[in-house]
Amino acid sequence: MVVSRARAAFQKSTLEIAPQVYQLYIRATSTILIAGEELTIIDTGLPGSSTRIARFIHSLGRSIEEVSLIIITHNHIDHAGGLAELRKLTRAKVAAHKADLDDPASQMPYPKLIKRLLRIPSLSNFHSGFLLKPEEVDIHLEGGETLEPLGGLEVVHTPGHTPGSISLFSPKHKLLVAADALTRQGKNPWLPHKSVSSDFPQAIESIKRMTDLDINIVCFGHNRPLTGDVTNKLRELIKKIEV
């Protein structure tokens, strides 16, 4: 009964997108939980998100201490900001692409107004405190690796939003966790936001490479998942922008 009530409380902000794969929508940012034999978290949300993540894990009858792997799709505060809290609660290994770890401060392509605000010492110090640093990452990814969750989770390097942006593909579920390498426009995938992308032409090239994957479900960093023949929709998107 307690578990049922807890699940009901999360119903509006949590989706089971595939067997044992959940999207938690916390403060407008998605965190993916893979509840296999061990637990895996993809993206940790903004600072302060760990409490919601831990509560949802508990609602499944599991423990936050079972998290063995945390994957960060890119080094932005809304995707990596909650990592420090989760590292204190778990013994999980942390994986991220090495291109986002060389000079974290350069990976933050924000609009001009936000950049000016971040030059204010108090804000700059706060912001940099939630950026991933090389010494905080156990597994420095390059792209092309296959991680253990879901019987093989392929790491796809999809730069453009940041130099080290990655997507994660499960062939078994035809599921792509694209994070901010894609956005959603209605019932269709769409381009990442240009104003917060480090190299927009490169981001488009990354989307072209996604069309080589057989995708039926795609998860975004800031929206509900999209289902159906996603690969074909990505091909249609490429056709539109190349006209």
Long-range contacts (C-beta under 8 A, 24 or more apart in sequence): 3-59, 3-60, 3-61, 6-55, 6-56, 6-58, 6-59, 7-59, 9-59, 10-55, 10-56, 10-59, 14-56, 15-224, 15-225, 17-175, 17-217, 17-219, 17-225, 18-170, 18-173, 18-175, 18-217, 19-173, 21-150, 21-170, 21-173, 21-175, 22-56, 23-219, 23-224, 23-225, 24-52, 24-53, 24-56, 25-224, 26-52, 26-53, 28-78, 28-222, 29-78, 29-79, 29-221, 29-222, 30-179, 30-219, 30-220, 30-221, 30-222, 30-223, 31-82, 32-177, 32-219, 33-57, 34-149, 34-150, 34-153, 35-60, 35-62, 36-149, 36-150, 38-66, 38-67, 38-68, 38-69, 39-64, 39-66, 39-67, 39-68, 40-67, 40-68, 40-69, 40-70, 40-71, 40-149, 41-67, 41-69, 41-70, 41-71, 41-86, 41-92, 42-70, 42-71, 42-73, 42-168, 42-177, 42-179, 43-71, 43-72, 43-73, 43-79, 43-80, 43-179, 43-221, 44-70, 44-72, 44-79, 44-80, 44-81, 44-82, 44-83, 44-85, 44-86, 45-78, 45-79, 45-81, 45-82, 46-77, 46-78, 46-81, 46-82, 47-77, 47-81, 47-82, 47-84, 47-85, 47-130, 48-82, 48-85, 49-81, 49-82, 49-85, 50-82, 50-85, 50-86, 50-89, 53-82, 53-86, 54-89, 64-89, 64-90, 65-89, 65-90, 65-91, 67-92, 68-92, 68-93, 69-93, 69-95, 69-147, 69-148, 69-149, 70-94, 70-95, 71-95, 71-96, 71-147, 71-166, 71-168, 72-96, 72-100, 72-132, 72-137, 73-165, 73-166, 73-167, 73-168, 73-177, 73-179, 73-180, 73-181, 73-221, 74-100, 74-107, 74-161, 74-162, 74-164, 74-165, 74-166, 74-179, 74-180, 75-100, 75-101, 75-104, 75-107, 75-131, 75-132, 75-162, 75-164, 76-107, 76-108, 76-162, 76-180, 76-196, 77-127, 77-130, 77-131, 78-221, 79-179, 79-180, 79-221, 80-130, 80-131, 80-132, 81-130, 83-130, 83-132, 83-136, 84-130, 87-136, 93-138, 93-139, 94-132, 94-136, 94-137, 94-138, 94-139, 95-137, 95-138, 95-139, 95-141, 95-147, 96-132, 96-137, 96-139, 96-140, 96-141, 96-164, 96-166, 97-140, 97-141, 97-142, 97-143, 97-155, 97-157, 97-163, 97-164, 97-165, 97-166, 98-134, 98-140, 98-141, 98-142, 98-164, 99-157, 99-159, 99-162, 99-163, 99-164, 100-132, 100-162, 100-163, 100-164, 100-165, 101-132, 101-133, 101-134, 101-137, 101-140, 101-164, 102-134, 104-128, 104-131, 104-132, 104-133, 105-131, 107-131, 107-162, 107-163, 107-164, 107-198, 109-162, 109-195, 109-196, 109-197, 109-198, 110-195, 110-196, 111-195, 111-196, 141-166, 150-175, 156-209, 156-210, 156-213, 157-206, 158-203, 158-206, 158-207, 158-209, 158-210, 159-198, 159-199, 159-202, 159-203, 159-206, 160-192, 160-197, 160-198, 160-199, 160-200, 160-201, 160-202, 160-203, 160-204, 160-205, 160-206, 161-192, 161-196, 161-197, 161-198, 161-203, 162-197, 162-198, 163-198, 163-199, 165-206, 167-206, 167-210, 169-213, 169-215, 171-214, 173-216, 173-217, 174-214, 174-215, 174-216, 174-217, 175-215, 175-216, 175-217, 175-218, 175-219, 176-210, 176-213, 176-215, 176-217, 176-218, 176-219, 176-230, 177-218, 177-219, 178-210, 178-218, 178-219, 178-220, 178-221, 179-219, 179-220, 179-221, 180-220, 180-221, 180-222, 181-206, 181-207, 181-210, 182-207, 182-210, 182-218, 182-220, 183-220, 183-222, 183-223, 184-220, 184-223, 184-224, 184-226, 187-226, 187-228, 188-226, 188-233, 188-236, 188-237, 189-218, 189-226, 189-230, 189-233, 189-234, 189-237, 190-237, 191-237, 191-241, 204-238, 204-241, 207-234, 207-237, 207-238, 208-238, 210-234, 211-235, 211-238
